[in-house]
Amino acid sequence: MLYIDELLGNQAAPPPHPFWKFAFWVSGSAPGLRINRIFKTVLCTEPGRIARTLLEALEGEPILVPSHGAPLRRAEDVSRVRALLQSIAS
């Protein structure tokens, strides 16, 4: 099991508060399995380093637990997470 922190989310819907709903819509951070661009851009000083660290930890068939949203258990979800992290790891 791997906790993913704030960098990725798997939200079924945007946050309910109008400000955050708008912010997540503008940034493309939710709904669905996505990079939390608000965190990546505003709150994170080294997103590439975090992405590389998570990629190193993604061995085997882990259950992924994002900070926001439902856990990810399917192999295709883990593959999607790898692709999202690789897009910012360099």
C-alpha positions in Angstrom: 0.0 0.0 0.0 1.4 3.4 -0.9 0.0 6.8 0.2 0.3 9.3 -2.7 0.0 12.6 -0.8 -1.3 15.8 -2.4 0.3 15.4 -5.8 -2.4 13.1 -7.2 -6.1 13.0 -6.6 -8.8 10.6 -7.6 -11.9 12.7 -6.8 -15.3 11.7 -8.1 -16.3 15.3 -8.1 -14.7 18.7 -7.5 -14.7 20.1 -4.0 -18.1 21.5 -2.9 -16.9 24.9 -1.9 -17.4 27.3 -4.8 -13.9 28.8 -4.6 -12.2 25.4 -4.6 -14.6 24.0 -7.1 -13.6 26.9 -9.5 -9.9 26.5 -8.7 -10.0 22.8 -9.4 -12.0 23.3 -12.6 -9.6 26.0 -13.9 -6.5 24.0 -13.1 -7.9 20.7 -14.4 -7.2 19.0 -11.1 -10.5 17.2 -10.7 -12.7 15.2 -11.2 -11.0 11.9 -11.9 -7.5 10.6 -11.5 -5.3 13.6 -12.1 -2.3 15.6 -11.0 -3.3 18.1 -8.3 -2.1 21.2 -10.3 -3.0 23.6 -7.5 -0.6 21.7 -5.1 2.0 21.2 -7.8 2.1 24.9 -8.8 1.4 26.7 -5.6 2.3 24.6 -2.6 5.0 22.2 -3.8 8.6 23.3 -4.2 9.9 20.1 -5.9 7.1 18.3 -7.8 9.6 16.4 -10.0 11.5 15.0 -6.9 8.2 13.9 -5.3 7.1 12.2 -8.6 10.5 10.4 -8.9 10.3 9.2 -5.3 6.7 7.9 -5.8 7.8 6.2 -9.1 10.6 4.4 -7.2 8.0 3.1 -4.7 5.6 1.9 -7.3 6.9 -1.7 -7.6 4.7 -4.8 -7.9 1.0 -4.3 -7.7 0.4 -1.8 -4.9 -2.8 -0.4 -3.6 -2.5 3.4 -4.1 -4.2 5.7 -1.6 -4.4 9.3 -2.8 -5.0 12.1 -0.3 -8.2 13.0 -2.1 -10.5 10.3 -3.5 -10.9 6.6 -3.5 -8.0 4.1 -3.3 -6.7 2.6 -6.6 -6.4 -1.1 -6.9 -6.7 -2.0 -10.6 -3.5 -2.5 -12.6 -4.7 0.0 -15.2 -5.0 2.7 -12.5 -1.5 2.0 -11.4 -0.3 2.3 -15.0 -2.1 5.6 -15.3 -0.5 6.9 -12.1 2.9 5.9 -13.4 2.2 7.9 -16.6 1.0 10.9 -14.7 4.1 10.9 -12.5 6.5 10.3 -15.4 5.0 13.5 -17.0 6.4 15.6 -14.2 9.4 13.5 -13.0 11.9 15.0 -15.4 
